[in-house]
Amino acid sequence: MFLFALSVEPLIRMVHQNLNSEQRTTCPLFTSRVYADDVLFLLRDADDCVTLPHILETYSAASCAQLNTQKSFLIPLGSWPDGLTFNEITTVRQAKMLGMTVCNSFEEMVEINWTKTTALTRVTLFQQIHRNLNLFERKAQLVLPKDKGGLQLIAVKEKCQALITRNIIRGHRGESDPMDNEFWKRHIPLLCSRKSPLPQAIQSLWKIIESYPPDLITADTKQQTKLIYKYIMKDSINSPRIVEQFPNQRWHKIWHNIHRANIPTAWQTTVYCYINQIIPTEERKHRHHLTDSPACKICGFIDTLKHRITNCGTAKTTWNGAKNLLQQIWPTSKLNDQHQTLLLMDPPTENAVFVKAWLAAGFLHYQLTASSHTMEELVKILTTERKNFEQKCSGRYSQNCQELQLLHL
Ligand SMILES: [Zn+2]
C-alpha cells in the first residue's frame, strides 16, 4: 500500500497542479480519486481533455507505468459533448466507480443506486424477519450486546449520526481532507444563524455536537466514531422485556449459553425466540386478540410454550426422553436441575456445561419445530449434528467436542 502511494503520488500532484487551474485557486475541487489500481479523473473543461493525456504520457515515460486503455472508459456527464475523446478510450453511458454506479444523467444515477441499495436493505430486513422477530418492536433489544440479551446488531440511525458528526468535528478541526475542511470552515460560523444554507437536520447536528463531552471532540480519530456511537447508545439501553418480567433468573448465564460457539445457528435462533417468548402460541395470539381461543389446535389444552415442549401430544415422549439423556451425562441431577437445564438453558452446575446447553438447545429446537415427535428422530438429529461438529474439529483437540462424547446416543 505504501509503495503504491509513493508511486502514484507524483501523478496525483501533477493532476492537481495542471487541471482546473482556474477554479482551484478559489476553492479546492474534486479532481481525482485513486484507490489501488482504480484511478478516476473529473474533467471540467475541454482544455483538460488536452492536458490530461500529456500528464499521463509524462507520468508513463518517467515511471514506465502504462495506462490500460482497454480497461479505461470515459463518461460524458451533464452537458459534456459526446464526441470528445482521447487515446481511443471507449465512451460509455454508465459504469461502476468505487462501488457506485455513475451515469450520464443525475436522476438516472439516483434511481439506479437507490434501487440497488433498497434491494440490499430488503434482503437484510427479510433475513431479520425470518428470525421470527418483530423487528420494530424488538429494535432496542436487538442492538444490545449478546451478554445483555441482544444480538449486537447495529443501530443504523445512531451509527449514521456518529459517522456524520465525526466528519463534521474533523472538518471543523481541519483534520479531514482539504475539501471537507474548507466546507466546514465556511459553514460552521453560519450554522447557528438564519443565514446558513445547510438543511435544518445538519444545523441541529451541530447543537448535538456542542453537547458532547470534550473528550469525544478531542478523541483519537481511529476511535472517535466508536466512542460517539457508544455515547449516543448509552441512554437507549434498556433491559429486554423478558428480563424485566422475570428479574430473578440468572440471565447472564442464559444469554451466554444461547450464544455459545459450536451450537448450531438454527438451534440458537429457535432458543432465542423461545427464551424471549415471542413464538406465536395460541395463548399469545389470544392475548393479543388475534384468535378466539387460547386452546391448542392439537389437544385442546391451553397452548403455551411450556405446553408445546413438555405436554402436547407426541412432545411428551421426547420431553421424558430428553430428561433421560441428560441423566446419562449428569447422573446426580435432580428433577429441578433437569428442568432448569432443558427449559431455561441454565444448568445449575459448573461441570460440562457445554454439552448440557447443547443438548437443551437441540431438544428445544426439535420440540418447537417438528410437527410430530419421536425419540428416534431426536436422537438421529443430535447424532448428525455431533458428527458435523466432529468433522469441523477434524482431529484437533476441542474441549467441547470431548464433552459431547459424554452423551451416549
Ligand atoms: Zn397441545
Boltz pocket constraint, residues with backbone or C-beta under 6 A from the ligand:
constraints:
  - pocket:
      binder: B
      contacts: [[A, 296], [A, 297], [A, 298], [A, 299], [A, 300], [A, 301], [A, 303], [A, 307], [A, 311], [A, 312], [A, 313]]
      max_distance: 6.0
